[in-house]
């Protein structure tokens, strides 16, 4: 399943339900690809690829990237990877 920004403009309770359903689909052995600019939602994924000008600048499990870049969030990983921190 490929979803582009599936929770943009969605109120918090419904967003939580959507992510729960996506986890259910994943747990059933299906692949789910989600694009988002909402970096805290990237924390909910198994693996995250950070793109800058069409290039992958970081790719791994969220916690691995946070440890590698010595930061607490995927947003901070992105900022550091693109040279903003």
C-alpha positions as CSV (number, residue, x, y, z in Angstrom):
1,X,0.0,0.0,0.0
2,X,1.3,3.5,-0.9
3,X,0.0,6.5,0.9
4,X,0.9,10.1,0.4
5,X,0.4,12.3,3.5
6,X,-2.5,10.2,4.7
7,X,-3.0,12.1,8.0
8,X,-2.6,15.7,6.9
9,X,-5.6,17.7,8.0
10,X,-6.9,14.9,10.1
11,X,-7.9,15.5,13.7
12,X,-5.8,13.7,16.4
13,X,-8.2,10.9,17.3
14,X,-8.7,9.8,13.7
15,X,-5.0,10.1,13.0
16,X,-4.3,7.7,15.9
17,X,-6.8,5.3,14.4
18,X,-5.2,5.5,11.0
19,X,-1.8,4.7,12.4
20,X,-3.2,1.8,14.4
21,X,-4.8,0.4,11.2
22,X,-1.5,0.9,9.3
23,X,0.3,-1.1,12.0
24,X,-2.3,-3.8,11.7
25,X,-1.8,-4.0,7.9
26,X,2.0,-4.2,8.5
27,X,1.6,-6.9,11.2
28,X,-0.4,-9.0,8.7
29,X,2.7,-9.1,6.5
30,X,1.9,-6.4,4.0
31,X,4.1,-3.5,3.1
32,X,3.0,0.1,3.7
33,X,4.9,3.0,2.2
34,X,3.9,6.4,3.7
35,X,5.2,9.8,2.6
36,X,4.9,12.6,5.1
37,X,6.3,16.0,6.1
38,X,5.1,15.4,9.6
39,X,8.4,14.2,11.1
40,X,6.9,13.1,14.4
41,X,4.8,10.6,12.4
42,X,8.0,9.2,10.9
43,X,8.8,8.0,14.5
44,X,5.9,5.5,14.1
45,X,7.5,3.7,11.1
46,X,9.8,0.7,11.1
47,X,12.3,2.4,8.8
48,X,12.5,6.0,7.6
49,X,14.2,7.4,4.5
50,X,14.9,11.1,4.6
51,X,14.9,12.8,1.2
52,X,16.5,16.1,0.3
53,X,16.2,17.3,-3.3
54,X,15.4,13.8,-4.5
55,X,18.4,12.2,-2.8
56,X,18.2,9.8,0.2
57,X,20.3,11.5,2.9
58,X,19.5,9.0,5.7
59,X,17.8,5.6,5.9
60,X,17.3,3.3,8.8
61,X,15.1,2.6,11.8
62,X,14.1,5.9,13.5
63,X,15.9,5.1,16.8
64,X,19.1,4.0,15.0
65,X,19.2,7.3,13.1
66,X,18.6,9.3,16.3
67,X,21.5,7.4,18.0
68,X,23.7,7.8,14.9
69,X,23.1,11.6,14.8
70,X,23.0,11.9,18.6
71,X,19.6,13.6,18.7
72,X,16.2,12.9,20.1
73,X,13.8,13.1,17.1
74,X,13.7,12.4,13.4
75,X,13.2,16.1,12.8
76,X,16.5,16.8,14.4
77,X,18.1,13.9,12.4
78,X,16.9,15.6,9.2
79,X,18.2,19.0,10.3
80,X,21.6,17.6,11.2
81,X,21.8,15.5,8.0
82,X,21.1,18.5,5.8
83,X,23.6,20.6,7.8
84,X,21.2,22.9,9.6
85,X,22.4,22.1,13.1
